[in-house]
Amino acid sequence: MTIGNVGKAESSQFLGARKLLLVPLAGFVQQEDELKRLTAKYWAEVGEQVQKLEAGLGPVTRLYHEGTVDGGESALAMLEQSNPDGHAFLKEASGRGAELHSTEDIEPLLEVLDLQRCLMMGLASQKVSEQVATWHRDAQQRRYEAIGKNINDTLKADEVGLLIISQDHQVQFAADIQVFYVAPPALNEIIQWMRDQQITAQSSDTGLEDGPGDETPASE
């Protein structure tokens, strides 16, 4: 397995090999105006970089997207809701002949989603919390294994696939799949914007904690 940033890819270097373009998922259902601008910029840059890679590697023929348990047009329609920003990119790729495949197995995916809800709610028992966390890690591992297997089973020799998945994924790809990491400049802009928003929110919370109620009145 080879991981490399996008660049000039010579077709002869990867002749006969299975190739996979790895695109970080950047899509948000609810956005502020600046994030909307950055996300639109990101997907435009993804399209440009993918086209450059296709010029050397060949056209993308297989599409994979985390969260999809079906393939084809029905899955593409569902992604319009779950990843509205990336949907136009996916639809354009599909229109050029790329096929959207089932990427996940439904059972481990549903387990992960349910267990994440439990962990977010907070649990009173430390023992139960630890058991749920262990269960969540196990389900997440099985989920990633299923994604790797589904790609391995459908991506054929000399084909180019494209996977859209969260940056913190832990999918292990087959050793003979050459992986190209697509990360346009706008991705760093999105990450920085989100960090800035988190710092601003934390500063606001600190300001509330140190509000007027905590001040000691001056003596007359």
Residue frames relative to the residue before (quaternion, step in Angstrom):
aa qw qx qy qz dx dy dz
M 1.0000 0.0000 0.0000 0.0000 0.00 0.00 0.00
T 0.1081 -0.7950 0.5957 0.0370 3.55 -0.89 0.95
I 0.1161 -0.7700 0.6244 0.0617 3.57 -0.88 0.97
G 0.1680 0.7897 -0.5763 0.1266 3.57 -0.76 0.98
N 0.5344 -0.6004 0.4780 0.3541 3.55 -1.17 0.52
V 0.6376 -0.5397 0.3793 0.3978 3.55 -1.18 0.56
G 0.1848 0.7591 -0.6050 0.1538 3.55 -1.03 0.78
K 0.7133 -0.3981 0.3123 0.4850 3.56 -1.21 -0.32
A 0.1014 -0.8037 0.5859 0.0216 3.56 -0.64 1.13
E 0.2593 -0.7654 0.5728 0.1376 3.55 -0.74 1.06
S 0.4897 -0.7023 0.4384 0.2733 3.58 -0.73 1.10
S 0.6467 0.5448 -0.3306 0.4191 3.59 0.98 -0.79
Q 0.6098 0.5791 -0.3440 0.4176 3.57 1.13 -0.65
F 0.7875 0.2747 -0.1220 0.5381 3.58 1.11 -0.73
L 0.2386 0.8025 -0.5136 0.1879 3.57 1.19 0.50
G 0.8288 0.1876 -0.1744 0.4975 3.56 -0.81 1.07
A 0.5994 0.5866 -0.3581 0.4104 3.59 1.22 -0.33
R 0.4520 -0.6245 0.5518 0.3182 3.54 -1.29 0.35
K 0.1143 -0.8078 0.5779 0.0230 3.56 -0.82 1.03
L 0.0615 -0.7945 0.6040 0.0113 3.57 -1.03 0.83
L 0.2298 -0.7518 0.6065 0.1188 3.56 -0.78 1.09
L 0.1850 -0.8030 0.5630 0.0634 3.57 -0.67 1.13
V 0.0500 -0.8172 0.5732 -0.0338 3.57 -0.48 1.26
P 0.3976 -0.7164 0.5144 0.2532 3.63 -0.64 1.05
L 0.4497 -0.6881 0.5052 0.2628 3.55 -0.99 0.88
A 0.0972 0.7609 -0.6345 0.0946 3.56 -0.78 1.09
G 0.3902 0.6904 -0.5156 0.3245 3.53 -0.02 1.33
F 0.0488 -0.8100 0.5834 -0.0338 3.54 -0.85 0.99
V 0.4528 -0.7051 0.4749 0.2688 3.57 -0.80 1.01
Q 0.7826 0.1599 -0.0838 0.5958 3.58 0.96 -0.88
Q 0.0171 0.8310 -0.5509 0.0755 3.55 -0.69 1.08
E 0.4133 -0.6215 0.5931 0.3017 3.51 -1.33 0.43
D 0.7075 -0.4977 0.2899 0.4096 3.56 -1.20 0.49
E 0.6715 0.4987 -0.3121 0.4506 3.60 0.89 -0.88
L 0.6561 0.4947 -0.3152 0.4747 3.59 0.99 -0.78
K 0.5979 0.5492 -0.3569 0.4622 3.59 1.07 -0.68
R 0.6602 0.5124 -0.3040 0.4573 3.57 0.94 -0.91
L 0.6844 0.4891 -0.2832 0.4607 3.56 0.90 -0.95
T 0.6576 0.5121 -0.3135 0.4550 3.59 0.99 -0.81
A 0.6360 0.5102 -0.3251 0.4791 3.58 1.01 -0.79
K 0.6324 0.5252 -0.3158 0.4737 3.57 1.04 -0.81
Y 0.6342 0.5516 -0.3227 0.4352 3.55 0.98 -0.90
W 0.7229 0.4424 -0.2711 0.4563 3.59 0.72 -1.00
A 0.5878 0.5446 -0.3705 0.4698 3.59 1.16 -0.52
E 0.6727 0.4850 -0.2889 0.4783 3.58 1.00 -0.85
V 0.5852 0.5559 -0.3654 0.4637 3.59 1.09 -0.66
G 0.6570 0.5221 -0.3082 0.4481 3.57 0.90 -0.94
E 0.6562 0.5146 -0.3048 0.4601 3.57 0.98 -0.86
Q 0.7010 0.4660 -0.2814 0.4607 3.58 0.87 -0.93
V 0.6189 0.5304 -0.3471 0.4638 3.59 1.05 -0.68
Q 0.6349 0.5279 -0.3313 0.4566 3.59 0.98 -0.78
K 0.6331 0.5241 -0.3301 0.4643 3.59 1.04 -0.77
L 0.6641 0.4923 -0.3030 0.4741 3.57 0.98 -0.83
E 0.6394 0.5325 -0.3310 0.4450 3.57 0.97 -0.82
A 0.5939 0.5820 -0.3660 0.4178 3.60 1.09 -0.64
G 0.7500 0.3688 -0.2141 0.5056 3.57 1.12 -0.62
L 0.7620 0.4006 -0.1944 0.4703 3.56 1.02 -0.84
G 0.5483 -0.5549 0.4314 0.4532 3.56 1.13 -0.65
P 0.6561 -0.5496 0.3491 0.3815 3.59 -1.21 0.37
V 0.5128 -0.6086 0.5079 0.3297 3.56 -1.20 0.61
T 0.0937 -0.8185 0.5664 0.0237 3.58 -0.78 1.04
R 0.7542 0.2813 -0.1680 0.5692 3.60 1.26 -0.35
L 0.1152 -0.7868 0.6050 0.0414 3.57 -0.86 1.00
Y 0.0339 -0.7739 0.6324 -0.0074 3.54 -1.07 0.89
H 0.0047 -0.7980 0.6017 -0.0344 3.57 -0.99 0.84
E 0.4807 -0.6728 0.4688 0.3107 3.58 -0.74 1.00
G 0.7492 0.3756 -0.2929 0.4603 3.56 -1.07 0.79
T 0.6384 0.5241 -0.3457 0.4453 3.61 1.17 -0.30
V 0.1297 -0.7951 0.5906 0.0472 3.57 -0.81 1.05
D 0.6975 0.3127 -0.2488 0.5948 3.57 1.34 0.08
G 0.3273 -0.7327 0.5549 0.2192 3.55 -1.30 0.10
G 0.6870 0.5294 -0.3324 0.3705 3.52 -1.31 -0.20
E 0.8161 -0.2928 0.2062 0.4536 3.52 -1.34 -0.37
S 0.6294 0.5435 -0.3513 0.4302 3.60 1.00 -0.73
A 0.6596 0.4892 -0.3027 0.4837 3.59 1.01 -0.80
L 0.6295 0.5349 -0.3302 0.4567 3.58 1.03 -0.77
A 0.6456 0.5169 -0.3166 0.4646 3.57 1.01 -0.77
M 0.6476 0.5138 -0.3149 0.4663 3.60 1.03 -0.76
L 0.6409 0.5317 -0.3254 0.4479 3.59 1.06 -0.69
E 0.5292 0.6095 -0.4166 0.4183 3.58 1.20 -0.28
Q 0.6828 0.4488 -0.2685 0.5102 3.56 1.22 -0.56
S 0.7517 0.4146 -0.2266 0.4602 3.60 0.83 -0.94
N 0.7845 0.0889 -0.0644 0.6104 3.60 1.16 -0.53
P 0.0727 -0.8547 0.5128 0.0356 3.59 0.55 1.16
D 0.6481 0.5350 -0.3290 0.4307 3.59 1.05 -0.68
G 0.7416 0.3972 -0.2239 0.4921 3.59 0.99 -0.78
H 0.4636 0.7220 -0.4312 0.2791 3.57 1.25 -0.24
A 0.6461 0.5255 -0.3337 0.4417 3.60 0.93 -0.84
F 0.6280 0.5286 -0.3264 0.4686 3.58 1.05 -0.79
L 0.6780 0.4915 -0.2864 0.4655 3.58 0.91 -0.95
K 0.6520 0.5167 -0.3133 0.4580 3.57 0.97 -0.86
E 0.6430 0.5172 -0.3209 0.4648 3.58 1.00 -0.80
A 0.6538 0.5017 -0.3098 0.4742 3.58 0.99 -0.85
S 0.6392 0.5232 -0.3157 0.4669 3.56 1.03 -0.81
G 0.6511 0.5298 -0.3068 0.4486 3.55 1.04 -0.81
R 0.6803 0.4577 -0.2811 0.4987 3.57 1.23 -0.45
G 0.7194 -0.4872 0.2369 0.4346 3.56 1.26 0.33
A 0.5122 0.6335 -0.4372 0.3809 3.61 1.23 -0.04
E 0.2941 -0.7685 0.5503 0.1418 3.57 -1.00 0.88
L 0.3189 -0.7401 0.5628 0.1839 3.58 -0.86 1.00
H 0.1784 -0.8190 0.5435 0.0456 3.55 -0.69 1.18
S 0.5704 -0.5175 0.4999 0.3961 3.52 -1.32 0.33
T 0.1937 -0.8278 0.5231 0.0600 3.56 -0.67 1.13
E 0.7850 0.2794 -0.1273 0.5380 3.58 1.05 -0.75
D 0.3794 -0.6303 0.6094 0.2955 3.52 -1.37 0.29
I 0.5225 -0.7143 0.3646 0.2896 3.55 -0.68 1.08
E 0.6579 0.5499 -0.3396 0.3866 3.63 0.87 -0.83
P 0.7061 0.4186 -0.3000 0.4860 3.65 0.70 -0.87
L 0.6023 0.5568 -0.3643 0.4411 3.61 1.08 -0.60
L 0.6839 0.4722 -0.2878 0.4760 3.58 0.89 -0.93
E 0.6008 0.5524 -0.3560 0.4551 3.58 1.07 -0.70
V 0.6622 0.5104 -0.3043 0.4565 3.57 0.87 -0.96
L 0.6729 0.5030 -0.3024 0.4504 3.59 0.87 -0.92
D 0.6701 0.4918 -0.3005 0.4678 3.60 0.92 -0.88
L 0.6858 0.4840 -0.2884 0.4607 3.58 0.91 -0.89
Q 0.5956 0.5457 -0.3630 0.4644 3.59 1.12 -0.58
R 0.6316 0.5249 -0.3326 0.4636 3.58 1.02 -0.76
C 0.6396 0.5277 -0.3206 0.4579 3.57 0.98 -0.84
L 0.6866 0.4858 -0.2856 0.4595 3.56 0.88 -0.94
M 0.6493 0.5196 -0.3167 0.4562 3.59 1.05 -0.71
M 0.6277 0.5497 -0.3292 0.4422 3.57 1.11 -0.68
G 0.3655 -0.7083 0.5165 0.3129 3.56 1.03 -0.76
L 0.1436 -0.8015 0.5793 0.0360 3.55 -0.88 0.98
A 0.5152 -0.6798 0.4335 0.2908 3.58 -0.96 0.89
S 0.7298 0.4162 -0.2301 0.4911 3.58 0.99 -0.82
Q 0.4428 -0.6930 0.5076 0.2569 3.57 -0.81 1.03
K 0.6397 0.5365 -0.3228 0.4458 3.57 1.01 -0.84
V 0.6648 0.4883 -0.3007 0.4787 3.56 0.93 -0.90
S 0.6238 0.5475 -0.3371 0.4444 3.59 1.00 -0.82
E 0.6697 0.4976 -0.2951 0.4657 3.58 0.93 -0.89
Q 0.6579 0.5078 -0.3108 0.4612 3.58 1.00 -0.82
V 0.6482 0.5051 -0.3145 0.4752 3.58 1.02 -0.82
A 0.6390 0.5251 -0.3240 0.4593 3.59 1.00 -0.81
T 0.6455 0.5064 -0.3144 0.4775 3.59 1.02 -0.81
W 0.6363 0.5221 -0.3135 0.4736 3.56 0.99 -0.86
H 0.6480 0.5263 -0.3113 0.4541 3.57 0.98 -0.88
R 0.6541 0.5060 -0.3142 0.4662 3.60 0.93 -0.86
D 0.6479 0.5162 -0.3119 0.4652 3.58 1.01 -0.84
A 0.6696 0.4923 -0.2971 0.4702 3.59 0.92 -0.91
Q 0.6420 0.5230 -0.3231 0.4582 3.58 1.01 -0.80
Q 0.6368 0.5210 -0.3254 0.4660 3.58 1.02 -0.78
R 0.6661 0.4888 -0.3017 0.4759 3.59 0.95 -0.88
R 0.6089 0.5495 -0.3414 0.4592 3.56 1.11 -0.68
Y 0.6871 0.4728 -0.2871 0.4711 3.59 0.85 -0.95
E 0.6183 0.5376 -0.3444 0.4583 3.59 1.05 -0.71
A 0.6476 0.5197 -0.3142 0.4602 3.58 1.02 -0.82
I 0.6292 0.5256 -0.3369 0.4629 3.59 0.99 -0.80
G 0.6630 0.5067 -0.3036 0.4599 3.58 0.89 -0.93
K 0.6669 0.5017 -0.3005 0.4618 3.58 0.96 -0.86
N 0.6555 0.5178 -0.3204 0.4467 3.59 0.93 -0.87
I 0.6461 0.4911 -0.3193 0.4893 3.58 1.03 -0.72
N 0.6560 0.5270 -0.3083 0.4437 3.57 0.91 -0.92
D 0.6903 0.4996 -0.2769 0.4440 3.58 1.03 -0.81
T 0.7757 0.3776 -0.1797 0.4727 3.60 1.10 -0.60
L 0.6530 0.4850 -0.3238 0.4833 3.61 1.14 -0.50
K 0.1928 -0.8268 0.5250 0.0599 3.55 -0.48 1.26
A 0.7219 -0.4361 0.3231 0.4293 3.54 -1.34 0.24
D 0.8460 0.1465 -0.1599 0.4872 3.55 -1.06 0.94
E 0.5461 0.5995 -0.4134 0.4141 3.61 1.22 0.25
V 0.2976 -0.7208 0.5982 0.1842 3.53 -1.34 0.42
G 0.0826 -0.7894 0.6078 0.0244 3.54 -0.78 1.07
L 0.1914 -0.7610 0.6076 0.1230 3.55 -1.31 0.26
L 0.1022 -0.8021 0.5883 0.0076 3.55 -0.75 1.12
I 0.1449 -0.7502 0.6404 0.0779 3.57 -0.95 0.97
I 0.1968 0.7839 -0.5496 0.2113 3.55 -0.54 1.20
S 0.6429 -0.5351 0.3855 0.3896 3.56 -1.21 0.53
Q 0.6042 -0.6100 0.3835 0.3404 3.55 -1.10 0.76
D 0.7276 0.4489 -0.2497 0.4548 3.59 1.01 -0.74
H 0.3065 0.7732 -0.5052 0.2304 3.59 1.19 0.40
Q 0.2248 -0.7644 0.5883 0.1380 3.56 -1.29 0.38
V 0.2332 0.7814 -0.5376 0.2143 3.56 1.03 0.79
Q 0.2122 -0.7483 0.6175 0.1174 3.56 -0.99 0.92
F 0.2303 -0.7970 0.5476 0.1091 3.57 -0.58 1.16
A 0.6418 -0.5167 0.3985 0.4028 3.54 -1.24 0.49
A 0.6116 -0.6181 0.3636 0.3342 3.56 -1.04 0.86
D 0.7144 0.4559 -0.2686 0.4579 3.61 1.08 -0.60
I 0.5490 0.5860 -0.4114 0.4312 3.61 1.24 0.16
Q 0.2708 -0.7498 0.5859 0.1455 3.55 -0.77 1.09
V 0.1522 -0.8237 0.5450 0.0351 3.59 -0.56 1.19
F 0.1112 -0.7820 0.6123 0.0330 3.55 -0.90 1.02
Y 0.2717 -0.7857 0.5415 0.1249 3.56 -0.63 1.16
V 0.1638 -0.7937 0.5835 0.0519 3.55 -0.61 1.20
A 0.1627 0.7937 -0.5626 0.1645 3.58 -0.42 1.22
P 0.1372 -0.8244 0.5447 0.0689 3.61 0.11 1.22
P 0.7110 -0.4860 0.3042 0.4070 3.61 -1.23 0.44
A 0.6231 0.5725 -0.3518 0.4002 3.60 0.99 -0.72
L 0.5448 0.6132 -0.4098 0.3991 3.61 1.16 -0.42
N 0.6638 0.4868 -0.3026 0.4804 3.59 0.95 -0.85
E 0.6159 0.5428 -0.3445 0.4554 3.58 1.07 -0.66
I 0.6476 0.5095 -0.3131 0.4722 3.58 1.00 -0.81
I 0.6517 0.5149 -0.3118 0.4615 3.57 0.93 -0.93
Q 0.6687 0.4962 -0.3020 0.4641 3.59 0.94 -0.89
W 0.6311 0.5356 -0.3339 0.4510 3.59 1.00 -0.81
M 0.6746 0.4919 -0.2931 0.4660 3.57 0.93 -0.92
R 0.6200 0.5262 -0.3404 0.4720 3.60 1.06 -0.68
D 0.6472 0.5224 -0.3136 0.4580 3.56 0.97 -0.89
Q 0.6495 0.5132 -0.3167 0.4631 3.58 1.00 -0.82
Q 0.6423 0.5213 -0.3193 0.4623 3.58 1.04 -0.79
I 0.6479 0.5096 -0.3162 0.4697 3.59 0.98 -0.83
T 0.6437 0.5234 -0.3155 0.4605 3.57 1.00 -0.84
A 0.6573 0.5089 -0.3053 0.4646 3.57 0.99 -0.88
Q 0.6564 0.5070 -0.3082 0.4660 3.58 0.98 -0.84
S 0.6366 0.5230 -0.3231 0.4656 3.59 1.05 -0.76
S 0.6373 0.5260 -0.3205 0.4631 3.56 1.05 -0.78
D 0.6455 0.5158 -0.3184 0.4647 3.57 1.01 -0.84
T 0.6430 0.5176 -0.3175 0.4667 3.58 1.01 -0.82
G 0.6371 0.5397 -0.3205 0.4472 3.55 1.03 -0.76
L 0.6436 0.5139 -0.3177 0.4699 3.55 1.08 -0.75
E 0.6498 0.5220 -0.3176 0.4520 3.57 1.02 -0.84
D 0.7441 0.3591 -0.2000 0.5267 3.59 1.10 -0.70
G 0.2734 0.8159 -0.4694 0.1981 3.56 1.19 0.57
P 0.7897 -0.3569 0.2263 0.4448 3.56 -1.35 -0.01
G 0.6103 0.5880 -0.3548 0.3949 3.57 1.07 -0.65
D 0.6897 0.4792 -0.2796 0.4653 3.58 1.19 -0.46
E 0.5525 0.6311 -0.3919 0.3780 3.56 1.27 -0.18
T 0.3719 -0.7049 0.5575 0.2321 3.58 -1.13 0.66
P 0.4515 -0.7000 0.4722 0.2884 3.63 -0.65 1.05
A 0.4954 -0.6542 0.4862 0.3004 3.55 -1.07 0.75
S 0.4470 -0.6879 0.5024 0.2730 3.58 -1.03 0.76
E 0.3509 -0.7336 0.5430 0.2092 3.53 -1.03 0.78
